[in-house]
């Protein structure tokens, strides 16, 4: 079984720095700006589509009654916004090609 690793912002900074040879501060600003634009788009436009990758959507969920499966105690789950992701067909094909 392979070890699951997370991709951190620091990994992205380093990858761009080594691949393109740009100064580390430019790489840091570049990655941070990309994430800031995605977050801003999700919060304002309710949807961000990245071609050949997928679509992030901001969706509202109403409050509801939830239940702790262990104790069976019911509790109110507040209404909130959630971000959903739908991968593109291209991404799905690429993932299935390597599995």
C-alpha positions as CSV (number, residue, x, y, z in Angstrom):
1,X,0.0,0.0,0.0
2,X,1.3,3.5,-0.9
3,X,1.6,6.2,1.7
4,X,-0.9,9.0,1.2
5,X,0.7,12.4,1.2
6,X,-0.9,15.8,1.2
7,X,0.1,18.6,-1.2
8,X,0.8,21.7,0.9
9,X,1.2,25.2,-0.3
10,X,4.9,24.9,0.7
11,X,5.2,21.9,-1.7
12,X,3.6,24.1,-4.5
13,X,6.0,27.0,-3.8
14,X,9.0,24.6,-4.0
15,X,7.8,22.8,-7.1
16,X,7.3,26.1,-9.0
17,X,10.6,27.4,-7.7
18,X,12.5,24.3,-8.9
19,X,10.7,23.9,-12.2
20,X,10.7,27.5,-13.4
21,X,13.7,28.9,-11.4
22,X,11.7,31.9,-10.3
23,X,12.6,33.6,-6.9
24,X,10.8,31.9,-4.0
25,X,8.8,35.1,-3.1
26,X,7.3,35.2,-6.7
27,X,6.3,31.6,-6.4
28,X,4.7,32.2,-3.0
29,X,2.8,35.2,-4.3
30,X,1.7,33.3,-7.4
31,X,0.3,30.3,-5.5
32,X,-1.4,32.5,-2.8
33,X,-3.0,34.7,-5.6
34,X,-4.4,31.6,-7.3
35,X,-6.0,30.4,-4.1
36,X,-7.3,33.9,-3.2
37,X,-8.9,34.2,-6.6
38,X,-10.6,30.8,-6.3
39,X,-11.9,31.6,-2.8
40,X,-13.0,35.0,-3.9
41,X,-14.8,33.5,-6.9
42,X,-16.6,30.9,-4.8
43,X,-17.8,33.4,-2.2
44,X,-18.9,36.1,-4.7
45,X,-19.9,34.2,-7.9
46,X,-21.0,31.0,-6.2
47,X,-19.1,29.0,-8.9
48,X,-15.5,28.6,-10.1
49,X,-14.8,26.5,-13.2
50,X,-11.2,25.5,-13.9
51,X,-11.0,24.1,-17.4
52,X,-9.9,20.4,-17.6
53,X,-9.9,20.2,-13.8
54,X,-13.4,20.7,-12.4
55,X,-16.0,23.1,-10.9
56,X,-16.2,24.4,-7.3
57,X,-19.6,25.5,-6.2
58,X,-20.9,27.3,-3.1
59,X,-24.1,25.6,-1.9
60,X,-26.4,26.5,1.0
61,X,-27.6,23.8,3.3
62,X,-30.6,24.3,5.6
63,X,-30.5,23.5,9.3
64,X,-31.5,20.0,10.2
65,X,-31.6,17.5,13.0
66,X,-28.6,15.2,13.2
67,X,-28.0,12.2,15.4
68,X,-24.8,10.9,17.1
69,X,-24.6,7.3,15.9
70,X,-22.9,6.2,19.1
71,X,-25.2,7.7,21.7
72,X,-28.3,8.2,19.5
73,X,-28.5,11.8,20.9
74,X,-30.2,14.2,18.5
75,X,-28.7,17.7,18.0
76,X,-29.4,20.7,15.7
77,X,-27.0,21.2,12.8
78,X,-27.0,24.9,11.8
79,X,-27.6,26.1,8.3
80,X,-24.4,26.8,6.5
81,X,-22.7,27.2,3.1
82,X,-20.6,24.3,1.8
83,X,-18.2,24.0,-1.1
84,X,-18.7,21.1,-3.5
85,X,-16.4,20.0,-6.2
86,X,-17.4,18.2,-9.4
87,X,-14.4,16.9,-11.4
88,X,-14.3,17.4,-15.1
89,X,-14.6,14.4,-17.5
90,X,-10.9,14.9,-18.5
91,X,-9.8,14.6,-14.8
92,X,-11.9,11.5,-14.3
93,X,-10.4,9.9,-17.3
94,X,-6.9,10.7,-16.2
95,X,-7.5,9.4,-12.7
96,X,-9.0,6.1,-14.0
97,X,-6.1,5.7,-16.4
98,X,-3.6,5.6,-13.6
99,X,-5.6,3.4,-11.2
